[in-house]
Amino acid sequence: MFASDFDGTLAPVTDHPGEATMPPEKRGVLIELAEFEHVSIAIPSGRSVRDLKARVNLNAILVGDHGLEVEFADPSLFQAIHNFRRRRGY
């Protein structure tokens, strides 16, 4: 799992949040990481998942509104996490 915040990490902080964009170089690194079989990309943010999805446009786990929203790019990953937690008694 590779996780990185959007604003200030994947995208530079801007005076106007609506103008934040991820530089192509960082997008390229995330795409390369996602090609590894056992690597998932997660992007947590204070932004909404809808906003993140439009800005990121990658096969990633998007965690929006400081954890209130979660969208899994691959539903089987959600099921795997759910099964793991159930086996652990969470």
Order of alpha helices (4+ residues) and beta strands (2+ residues): beta-alpha-beta-alpha-beta-beta-alpha
